[in-house]
Amino acid sequence: MADLEERALAAIQAEREGVLQSELWKILSIDSRKCSRVVKKLVDEGRIERIEHKGDGIKTYRLRAKEQALRPDLILAGGEIIPCIACDQECVVEECHLLVDWIYQLAIDEAQK
């Protein structure tokens, strides 16, 4: 079921405005009851939100992914924040020694996990 939940979340995140629940079960090739259980679990976990939607006289829900809090580990390496955040230099990214050093540190951190 976890794989199905991840597939559902990925489908919802892929659309900026979200996905209608009445379409999600078709995208996932599952029945509507199973889709409802997956949606309920994602809502209960706080990963998506359900917004009532009426179209062509039919009531359904628009499912949208909730924005996740930024994970600090994604911008930290060796205790240092990625240098590009506060950088005011005009540079070529591929040639920036500060960024290259930071990426090496990130690789070292990953290897030590």
Backbone as CSV, one residue per row, in Angstrom:
resi,resn,N_x,N_y,N_z,CA_x,CA_y,CA_z,C_x,C_y,C_z
1,MET,0.830,-1.200,0.000,0.000,0.000,0.000,0.868,1.255,0.000
2,ALA,2.049,1.197,0.624,2.918,2.376,0.683,3.336,2.814,-0.717
3,ASP,3.605,1.850,-1.602,3.974,2.187,-2.974,2.813,2.901,-3.670
4,LEU,1.606,2.433,-3.438,0.424,3.046,-4.037,0.237,4.472,-3.516
5,GLU,0.473,4.665,-2.230,0.370,6.008,-1.648,1.400,6.947,-2.263
6,GLU,2.618,6.454,-2.462,3.665,7.276,-3.071,3.326,7.605,-4.517
7,ARG,2.769,6.654,-5.247,2.354,6.910,-6.623,1.236,7.947,-6.667
8,ALA,0.297,7.835,-5.724,-0.805,8.798,-5.656,-0.270,10.191,-5.345
9,LEU,0.613,10.276,-4.385,1.191,11.567,-4.013,1.963,12.166,-5.182
10,ALA,2.717,11.345,-5.893,3.479,11.832,-7.046,2.540,12.366,-8.127
11,ALA,1.431,11.675,-8.356,0.458,12.129,-9.364,-0.161,13.464,-8.952
12,ILE,-0.433,13.619,-7.671,-1.022,14.862,-7.162,-0.006,15.995,-7.246
13,GLN,1.228,15.728,-6.873,2.272,16.752,-6.899,2.627,17.176,-8.321
14,ALA,2.392,16.302,-9.279,2.761,16.592,-10.666,1.914,17.697,-11.279
15,GLU,0.756,17.949,-10.706,-0.147,18.979,-11.225,-0.203,20.151,-10.262
16,ARG,0.123,21.317,-10.767,0.157,22.523,-9.928,-1.162,22.760,-9.188
17,GLU,-2.262,22.564,-9.877,-3.583,22.783,-9.273,-4.137,21.541,-8.588
18,GLY,-3.366,20.475,-8.580,-3.819,19.242,-7.963,-4.588,18.385,-8.955
19,VAL,-5.186,17.326,-8.437,-5.897,16.348,-9.255,-7.270,16.127,-8.637
20,LEU,-8.273,15.939,-9.481,-9.593,15.587,-8.972,-9.555,14.142,-8.495
21,GLN,-10.188,13.897,-7.352,-10.201,12.546,-6.811,-10.878,11.594,-7.790
22,SER,-11.874,12.084,-8.514,-12.568,11.247,-9.489,-11.675,10.861,-10.669
23,GLU,-10.559,11.562,-10.832,-9.596,11.223,-11.882,-8.426,10.398,-11.333
24,LEU,-8.108,10.587,-10.055,-6.950,9.919,-9.477,-7.055,8.406,-9.562
25,TRP,-8.215,7.873,-9.262,-8.333,6.415,-9.287,-8.155,5.872,-10.698
26,LYS,-8.501,6.669,-11.703,-8.276,6.242,-13.092,-6.790,6.306,-13.428
27,ILE,-6.127,7.354,-12.965,-4.685,7.497,-13.195,-3.928,6.318,-12.589
28,LEU,-4.344,5.905,-11.402,-3.667,4.828,-10.679,-4.133,3.433,-11.077
29,SER,-5.189,3.371,-11.901,-5.773,2.091,-12.331,-6.227,1.247,-11.138
30,ILE,-6.952,1.908,-10.229,-7.538,1.215,-9.077,-9.003,1.607,-8.986
31,ASP,-9.767,0.902,-8.152,-11.180,1.261,-8.010,-11.336,2.451,-7.070
32,SER,-12.491,3.078,-7.127,-12.714,4.314,-6.365,-12.669,4.088,-4.854
33,ARG,-13.071,2.912,-4.382,-13.033,2.639,-2.935,-11.601,2.583,-2.426
34,LYS,-10.751,1.907,-3.192,-9.343,1.817,-2.794,-8.713,3.204,-2.841
35,CYS,-9.074,3.981,-3.851,-8.557,5.347,-3.972,-8.969,6.177,-2.760
36,SER,-10.194,6.024,-2.312,-10.668,6.770,-1.143,-9.841,6.448,0.096
37,ARG,-9.468,5.180,0.252,-8.649,4.786,1.402,-7.249,5.403,1.313
38,VAL,-6.686,5.409,0.110,-5.358,6.008,-0.095,-5.418,7.500,0.196
39,VAL,-6.446,8.171,-0.327,-6.597,9.615,-0.118,-6.765,9.919,1.364
40,LYS,-7.582,9.131,2.066,-7.792,9.357,3.491,-6.482,9.254,4.259
41,LYS,-5.678,8.256,3.913,-4.393,8.091,4.603,-3.485,9.289,4.358
42,LEU,-3.414,9.763,3.106,-2.574,10.922,2.791,-3.079,12.192,3.475
43,VAL,-4.397,12.340,3.578,-4.973,13.493,4.286,-4.651,13.398,5.770
44,ASP,-4.849,12.217,6.359,-4.572,12.019,7.784,-3.104,12.269,8.126
45,GLU,-2.207,11.949,7.195,-0.777,12.183,7.414,-0.382,13.636,7.166
46,GLY,-1.333,14.435,6.671,-1.054,15.844,6.419,-0.262,16.091,5.144
47,ARG,-0.245,15.119,4.247,0.537,15.259,3.019,-0.245,15.917,1.885
48,ILE,-1.580,15.791,1.937,-2.419,16.432,0.924,-3.621,17.078,1.590
49,GLU,-4.305,17.924,0.826,-5.552,18.499,1.307,-6.650,18.195,0.297
50,ARG,-7.886,18.060,0.789,-9.059,17.820,-0.057,-9.897,19.083,-0.080
51,ILE,-10.202,19.561,-1.270,-11.002,20.765,-1.425,-12.225,20.394,-2.249
52,GLU,-13.418,20.685,-1.707,-14.647,20.342,-2.419,-14.665,21.019,-3.781
53,HIS,-15.085,20.255,-4.782,-15.100,20.743,-6.157,-16.378,20.256,-6.831
54,LYS,-17.108,21.192,-7.446,-18.309,20.816,-8.193,-18.088,21.158,-9.648
55,GLY,-18.301,20.187,-10.487,-18.162,20.386,-11.922,-19.207,19.571,-12.648
56,ASP,-19.916,20.193,-13.566,-20.989,19.521,-14.313,-22.021,18.918,-13.361
57,GLY,-22.277,19.593,-12.247,-23.261,19.126,-11.285,-22.818,17.937,-10.455
58,ILE,-21.560,17.548,-10.592,-21.041,16.392,-9.852,-20.084,16.886,-8.779
59,LYS,-20.296,16.397,-7.560,-19.426,16.779,-6.447,-18.267,15.794,-6.353
60,THR,-17.078,16.336,-6.301,-15.874,15.535,-6.102,-14.919,16.377,-5.260
61,TYR,-13.689,15.981,-5.169,-12.699,16.745,-4.401,-11.454,16.971,-5.246
62,ARG,-10.897,18.166,-5.107,-9.601,18.461,-5.709,-8.566,18.137,-4.647
63,LEU,-7.592,17.367,-5.026,-6.534,16.945,-4.109,-5.282,17.729,-4.435
64,ARG,-4.734,18.394,-3.433,-3.505,19.159,-3.631,-2.495,18.777,-2.574
65,ALA,-1.249,18.699,-3.000,-0.170,18.391,-2.072,0.067,19.596,-1.172
66,LYS,0.270,19.327,0.091,0.628,20.404,1.012,2.114,20.660,0.878
67,GLU,2.501,21.904,0.991,3.926,22.210,0.926,4.607,21.646,2.160
68,GLN,5.688,20.990,1.911,6.451,20.401,2.995,7.463,21.414,3.517
69,ALA,7.740,21.337,4.791,8.753,22.212,5.382,10.111,21.890,4.754
70,LEU,10.912,22.902,4.579,12.241,22.722,4.014,13.077,21.882,4.963
71,ARG,13.718,20.876,4.400,14.602,20.034,5.203,15.981,20.666,5.205
72,PRO,16.479,21.076,6.367,17.791,21.727,6.433,18.918,20.883,5.861
73,ASP,18.799,19.559,5.950,19.880,18.716,5.442,20.049,18.818,3.930
74,LEU,19.044,19.381,3.245,19.151,19.531,1.803,19.987,20.743,1.397
75,ILE,20.231,21.658,2.338,21.041,22.834,2.017,22.294,22.922,2.890
76,LEU,22.551,21.858,3.666,23.721,21.833,4.535,24.683,20.734,4.122
77,ALA,25.947,21.033,4.189,26.993,20.023,3.986,28.150,20.414,4.889
78,GLY,28.554,19.509,5.744,29.652,19.800,6.670,29.322,20.963,7.581
79,GLY,28.049,21.134,7.891,27.637,22.245,8.752,27.578,23.593,8.045
80,GLU,27.837,23.603,6.752,27.848,24.842,5.980,26.619,24.896,5.066
81,ILE,25.976,26.050,5.014,24.851,26.263,4.106,25.392,26.422,2.692
82,ILE,24.629,25.940,1.717,25.036,26.073,0.325,25.397,27.539,0.050
83,PRO,26.556,27.795,-0.498,27.041,29.174,-0.641,26.202,30.038,-1.580
84,CYS,25.444,29.435,-2.451,24.659,30.205,-3.427,23.538,31.017,-2.773
85,ILE,23.119,30.640,-1.593,21.996,31.316,-0.948,22.291,32.788,-0.703
86,ALA,23.466,33.091,-0.222,23.802,34.485,0.090,24.807,35.083,-0.895
87,CYS,25.027,34.396,-1.993,26.046,34.839,-2.950,25.568,36.041,-3.755
88,ASP,26.431,37.024,-3.872,26.102,38.192,-4.688,27.060,38.316,-5.876
89,GLN,27.862,37.287,-6.090,28.816,37.299,-7.198,28.154,36.767,-8.461
90,GLU,28.536,37.340,-9.575,28.095,36.791,-10.851,29.153,35.789,-11.275
91,CYS,28.737,34.548,-11.403,29.715,33.515,-11.726,29.101,32.486,-12.662
92,VAL,29.951,31.637,-13.126,29.520,30.472,-13.893,29.464,29.323,-12.892
93,VAL,28.282,28.766,-12.723,28.064,27.763,-11.682,29.085,26.625,-11.770
94,GLU,29.360,26.160,-12.971,30.293,25.043,-13.141,31.715,25.400,-12.730
95,GLU,32.024,26.685,-12.602,33.384,27.115,-12.271,33.491,27.745,-10.880
96,CYS,32.414,27.745,-10.125,32.417,28.379,-8.804,33.131,27.472,-7.792
97,HIS,34.288,27.919,-7.301,35.054,27.094,-6.361,34.328,26.921,-5.028
98,LEU,33.563,27.929,-4.598,32.805,27.802,-3.342,31.757,26.690,-3.457
99,LEU,31.058,26.668,-4.577,30.033,25.648,-4.786,30.654,24.267,-4.954
100,VAL,31.738,24.176,-5.688,32.414,22.891,-5.884,32.879,22.324,-4.542
101,ASP,33.473,23.161,-3.689,33.908,22.709,-2.363,32.719,22.217,-1.547
102,TRP,31.619,22.948,-1.625,30.423,22.577,-0.882,29.887,21.235,-1.379
103,ILE,29.871,21.019,-2.685,29.387,19.759,-3.257,30.275,18.597,-2.835
104,TYR,31.579,18.815,-2.803,32.488,17.759,-2.319,32.165,17.404,-0.872
105,GLN,31.908,18.416,-0.062,31.572,18.164,1.342,30.260,17.398,1.443
106,LEU,29.309,17.723,0.586,28.031,17.018,0.564,28.257,15.543,0.232
107,ALA,29.117,15.277,-0.750,29.423,13.895,-1.132,30.074,13.140,0.037
108,ILE,30.974,13.810,0.743,31.641,13.200,1.906,30.606,12.886,2.971
109,ASP,29.718,13.823,3.254,28.655,13.600,4.251,27.789,12.399,3.884
110,GLU,27.410,12.308,2.592,26.576,11.200,2.130,27.309,9.870,2.270
111,ALA,28.588,9.855,1.972,29.379,8.619,2.054,29.517,8.144,3.495
112,GLN,29.483,9.062,4.447,29.629,8.706,5.856,28.343,8.234,6.507
113,LYS,27.229,8.352,5.808,25.937,7.926,6.388,25.809,6.435,6.402
